Structures are given as C-alpha cells and as structure tokens.
Amino acid sequence: MPDILISGQILSFTGDPFTAPPEDAVRIDSDGGLLIRDGMIAEAGPADALAARHPQAERHDFNDRLVMAGFIDPHVHYPQTAIIASWGKRLIDWLESYTFPEEMRFGDPAHAAQIAATYLDLTAAHGTTTMCSFCTIHPESVEAFFAEAQTRGQRVVAGKTCMDRNAPDGLRDTARSAHDDSRRLLERWHGVDRLSYAITPRFTPTSTPEQLEAMGALWAEQPDCLMQTHLSEQVDEIAWVKSLHPEARDYLDTYEAHGLLGERGLYGHAIHLEPRERDRLREVGAALVHCPTSNTFIGSGLFDMAGLVAEGQRVGLATDTGGGSSFSMLRTMAAAYEIGQLRGTPLHAAQLLWLATCGSARALHMEDRIGNAVAGREADLVVLDLASTPAIAQRAARAETLWEQVFATIMMGDDRAIAATYIGGRDVKRAA
C-alpha cells in the first residue's frame, strides 16, 4: 500500500478533558496532516510540510472537515443487530422476548457470518473502527465475528457469551463447556492480527456460581485477556441477583467472590452502584461502560458520569447494540449529553469526543494503539463533515467557534456526517 497523506482539520488529544479545561486538552491543526504508512500514523504535522517531505504520498484532502481517531465502542452485542429498536420492553423482558430468540439462530455459521458482516458494514458507515462485542453461547458466533473482522484488518474484541441457567433450552452451556469453549477460542484467536479475546459471562443471573468460578479460573490463567459482563443495569435486575445470592454483600460481590473483578474487567452499565462497589471498582482500576441510548431506551436509569469520573473511575462510552437504539457513536454522545443535563452536569463536546475515542481505548487497555490521531498510533480514523445536512449546515453557519460546529454535529449528526472511515489506513467509507 502506498503512503497516504490525509489533510484537513486534525483533532488530537493532548490531555484528559475531564481533568483539565476541556478545550486545553485538545489540539486542532486547521491545516494539519497525517502520513499513513503500513496501517500506522507515521507522522503528524502541517500538511504542506508533510507533502514536501513525501511528494509520492497519495493525497486525501478533506479541507475544512474534521479528521480524528475512529470511534471505539466498548460494549456491544453484534448478534442483536437485527432486533435493534424493538418496542416496549425492560431488561428481563427484552432478553426473553427479543434477545434469546434471536441468539438461538447463531448456531448456524452462515447466519452468524451474515450478521457479522452486516454489523461491521453498519458500524464502519457510522465511523466506528473498534468494538468489544458479546457473541452468543455458540462458538460459531465467535468464529464468524473474528473471521469477518480479520478479513477487514479491523481491531476488535469479542468473546463467547456464557450462560448455564435462566435461559431457554438451546441457549445454555455448562460450567465445563463454557470454560473449554472459551479457552479453545481464546487460544485460536487472541492476539492474532488485530483480534483480542474477552472472557464473557453474560451476567450473574444467567451463570451459576460454578460457571462464574470457571470463568474466574480461566481469567486467572489468561490475565492479559479482558473480561466483560453486565453490572447493576436495572433495579429489578439487582433484586434478582440478591434473591439468587443472599450471601453476597452486593451485586459486584457475586463477581468478586468468583475471581471476576480486576483491572482488565469491563462492567457494562453500572448505573445503580453501592458505595462499596464504587470503591472496589476504583481500587482495582476496572472499567465502567456507559451505554446512554440503551439506558434511556429500556428505562434503566441515569449514569453518574460526573461523580464517577471525579472519583477516578475508568469510563468508556458505548452503544450497547441492540438494547441501545443506534449504531452511531454520535447519537450515543448526544444521549450522554442529555443524561448529563438531566443530572445537572452537561458534558462539553471535547469530553464527549474523548469518551468515544481515548476514554474507550483506555477502558480496553488499548490507548497505546488506538483512540488518538497522533504519530505512532494505528491509522483508524473518522472524518466528520460539520455541515452534513441542511439543518446542521445552517446551525454551523451561525457558529462562532469550531466547538459550536462540532457540538451541532454531535447532537444532530448521523452516518451522513461521516465523510470517511479509515481502518488500518484503508478508506472503507468515503462520501463522494
């Protein structure tokens, strides 16, 4: 592949906009450039200077469009692609009415492959370049997702979802098979190309103590893997966990007691946390993943972004496809802003972009590879058109600062705002 020189308004982060004044944590080079070589950002700087040093580079000029790191979605369920935006259920009913019947289909390798391809096409069109996905109990679902991502040269994380109770016939494994299937898949895929495995017990209600113990043992054997699950999403879920585990101090304790609490753990939702849970999550450096469109769509509650960040929690931002109602990280950022408003703590546009890139990369322990448009990172990028629709264009025309333009795109943008998506330096979606 020849060198590529991408030019435009290059946005990169120089700090954390939650610990520094938001605009001071961001650098925007209005005539910037990125030199892409072998799937990496080899150099960053003024576009004209890069062009002079590399006259043979293929030029991709985006003028006043905003070029930044691709979006990172650290909590998704790719098998729920076809049931996104299904009506009227809360968590437990959602699982029984929509999720479980759909997941039953993923023992068919052809179906799994077709949905994996559809999902990765849709997310690339929305500027998402990396995600961490739950699969189903079927090893075929994991194989299909990794195989499709591998053909695209895409950095993804995924794992076999493990469930041995409170699920239909045909969607339950056992403590032993969950351990053995997960280990086999991990040994086949983890660390191959840009693929990583996540040990994946769905959540406490669908795993017996024996299965949780088996997953904890596997994680202890493979500590460089991520572990993903759900935590304290809805109050009726928490009551269910208490009824199943009356001996536990709280929901988190059901994971901690079985070796499933650690720095490389990803805990989706984490809305209704007890003080002890917050303390322990912070102490171990675990990641909490905010899923705002899902939390509003299925009525879960309002995530305490300001409080959790202030106390030093590691936080990422995710769509939670398909409980979340959009594949778009722009829409997800907008929902995070709206939830912040409801809690009296609105987020700055720089903070929203950071959560969808650097913050989520940090949640995945990949901040040294992805999440920022700087030299030395992998060339996963999104190009934003800040006047992509007539409604956004008329608002952008009145903007007095670039941040006003960016905020309008966050609040009103969709896949039309994505002028291009680069994965490993390859342009996979570029508007005409």
C-alpha positions, -999 to 999 in steps of 0.1 A, spaced: 0 0 0 15 34 -9 19 61 17 -12 82 22 -13 119 33 -46 128 49 -51 165 53 -79 186 70 -86 199 104 -67 173 125 -81 168 161 -59 151 187 -60 149 224 -31 162 245 -47 155 278 -79 144 296 -107 170 292 -122 157 325 -91 167 345 -81 198 325 -101 226 309 -118 207 280 -105 230 252 -70 229 267 -68 191 264 -74 192 226 -52 202 197 -68 211 164 -45 218 135 -65 237 109 -41 228 81 -29 196 95 -18 163 80 -13 127 89 11 105 70 -2 69 69 23 41 63 16 4 66 -15 9 86 0 33 111 2 71 116 38 75 108 40 113 111 17 142 120 22 179 114 14 207 89 0 192 57 22 213 34 54 203 52 45 166 51 36 169 14 70 185 7 88 156 26 67 129 10 58 140 -25 49 105 -36 23 100 -10 -13 96 -22 -31 128 -11 -66 126 6 -75 162 11 -106 169 34 -102 207 35 -122 220 65 -136 186 76 -125 173 110 -101 143 110 -98 124 143 -94 89 157 -121 65 148 -148 58 173 -144 30 198 -175 11 211 -165 -10 241 -199 -27 248 -220 -42 220 -239 -73 212 -234 -79 175 -259 -108 174 -287 -82 183 -282 -63 151 -314 -74 135 -335 -67 166 -323 -32 173 -351 -7 181 -377 -33 192 -405 -19 212 -415 -16 247 -395 -39 270 -373 -35 300 -342 -56 306 -355 -90 316 -385 -89 292 -361 -77 265 -340 -107 269 -369 -131 269 -389 -115 241 -362 -104 216 -326 -113 226 -329 -150 234 -350 -160 203 -326 -141 180 -295 -156 197 -308 -191 191 -301 -186 154 -263 -182 158 -255 -219 159 -258 -216 121 -224 -204 108 -239 -189 77 -264 -168 97 -236 -157 121 -214 -147 92 -241 -127 75 -250 -107 106 -213 -102 115 -207 -87 80 -239 -65 82 -229 -53 117 -193 -43 107 -206 -26 75 -231 -6 95 -207 5 122 -180 15 97 -206 37 79 -211 54 113 -173 59 119 -168 31 144 -134 14 139 -131 -8 170 -157 -25 193 -159 -51 221 -187 -75 214 -206 -102 233 -213 -131 209 -237 -159 218 -231 -193 236 -223 -208 201 -186 -209 193 -197 -204 156 -208 -169 165 -173 -160 178 -156 -176 148 -178 -157 124 -172 -123 140 -134 -127 143 -131 -141 108 -151 -112 93 -131 -86 112 -98 -103 102 -106 -100 65 -111 -63 71 -79 -58 91 -100 -45 119 -91 -43 156 -119 -59 176 -125 -77 209 -151 -104 214 -160 -135 234 -184 -164 237 -213 -154 259 -216 -180 287 -250 -189 303 -259 -221 322 -292 -210 339 -322 -188 334 -321 -191 296 -340 -212 271 -331 -247 261 -306 -244 233 -290 -212 248 -274 -228 279 -240 -243 281 -223 -257 313 -196 -245 336 -172 -270 319 -182 -264 283 -181 -226 289 -146 -229 302 -134 -253 275 -151 -235 246 -138 -201 258 -103 -214 262 -102 -230 228 -115 -199 211 -91 -178 231 -61 -199 220 -72 -198 184 -79 -160 181 -64 -140 210 -35 -118 197 -39 -129 161 -36 -99 138 -57 -72 154 -80 -95 173 -84 -99 211 -105 -123 232 -127 -112 261 -139 -138 287 -176 -132 287 -201 -144 314 -233 -126 304 -243 -116 339 -248 -132 373 -285 -142 368 -276 -164 338 -245 -181 353 -244 -205 382 -217 -200 409 -199 -229 393 -198 -212 359 -187 -179 374 -160 -198 392 -149 -215 359 -147 -181 342 -127 -166 370 -103 -196 368 -99 -191 331 -92 -154 336 -66 -162 362 -49 -185 337 -51 -158 309 -47 -125 328 -38 -105 297 -74 -110 283 -102 -86 290 -133 -99 309 -167 -83 300 -200 -86 318 -230 -65 330 -234 -48 363 -263 -30 381 -282 -20 349 -318 -20 364 -332 -21 399 -352 -53 393 -321 -70 379 -303 -61 412 -332 -75 432 -330 -107 411 -293 -110 419 -299 -105 456 -325 -133 455 -301 -156 438 -271 -147 461 -284 -137 495 -249 -143 509 -234 -116 487 -226 -81 500 -239 -65 468 -240 -73 430 -203 -67 424 -196 -92 452 -211 -120 431 -182 -114 406 -155 -106 431 -162 -138 450 -155 -159 419 -124 -141 406 -142 -118 381 -132 -84 395 -100 -70 381 -82 -42 363 -90 -57 329 -126 -61 336 -153 -42 317 -186 -37 335 -214 -26 313 -240 0 326 -230 3 363 -259 27 370 -271 17 404 -239 12 423 -235 9 461 -207 29 478 -187 -3 484 -190 -13 447 -177 21 436 -148 19 460 -138 -16 449 -141 -8 412 -119 23 416 -94 4 437 -88 -23 411 -89 1 381 -118 -17 364 -136 0 335 -173 11 337 -190 14 303 -218 40 299 -245 30 274 -268 60 273 -291 52 244 -297 18 259 -303 32 294 -330 55 282 -345 31 256 -352 3 280 -356 26 311 -326 16 331 -316 49 348 -292 78 347 -254 70 348 -235 92 372 -208 103 348 -196 134 367 -195 116 401 -177 85 388 -151 104 368 -145 128 397 -137 99 420 -112 84 395 -131 57 377 -121 44 343 -151 51 320 -159 43 284 -189 51 262 -208 25 242 -239 19 220 -249 -14 236 -263 -26 203 -291 -37 201 -305 -27 236 -291 6 225 -312 22 198 -285 33 174 -253 21 158 -240 57 159 -215 69 184 -226 104 175 -261 96 187 -245 79 217 -226 111 226 -258 131 222 -276 108 246 -247 110 271 -250 148 269 -288 146 276 -283 123 306 -257 147 319 -282 175 316 -308 155 335 -282 151 363 -272 188 362 -238 180 348 -237 186 310 -207 174 291 -185 196 268 -181 184 232 -144 177 238 -154 154 267 -179 136 246 -153 130 218 -127 119 243 -151 93 258 -158 79 223 -121 77 215 -93 80 241 -116 71 270 -130 40 254 -95 30 242 -83 34 279 -112 12 290 -100 -15 266 -63 -10 277 -55 -1 241 -47 36 245 -12 30 233 -25 17 199 -58 34 191 -80 63 202 -59 93 192 -48 108 159 -11 111 167 21 96 153 27 60 165 -10 50 167 -28 27 143 -44 45 114 -81 41 124 -97 74 117 -130 91 111 -136 122 90 -165 144 101 -184 167 78 -196 195 101 -223 206 76 -236 173 65 -273 181 64 -292 214 57 -302 215 94 -267 211 106 -252 234 79 -275 263 89 -265 259 125 -228 256 117 -230 288 96 -240 307 128 -214 291 150 -188 315 164 -163 287 173 -153 253 160 -167 237 192 -201 251 184 -199 234 150 -187 201 165 -215 202 191 -242 206 165 -229 176 146 -228 155 178 -263 164 186 -279 161 151 -254 140 131 -258 105 118 -240 84 91 -243 113 67 -218 132 89 -192 105 83 -172 117 53 -147 88 55 -137 60 78 -102 46 77 -94 12 92 -58 3 93 -51 31 69 -76 18 44 -105 40 33 -137 19 39 -163 46 37 -158 79 19 -185 102 7 -185 113 -29 
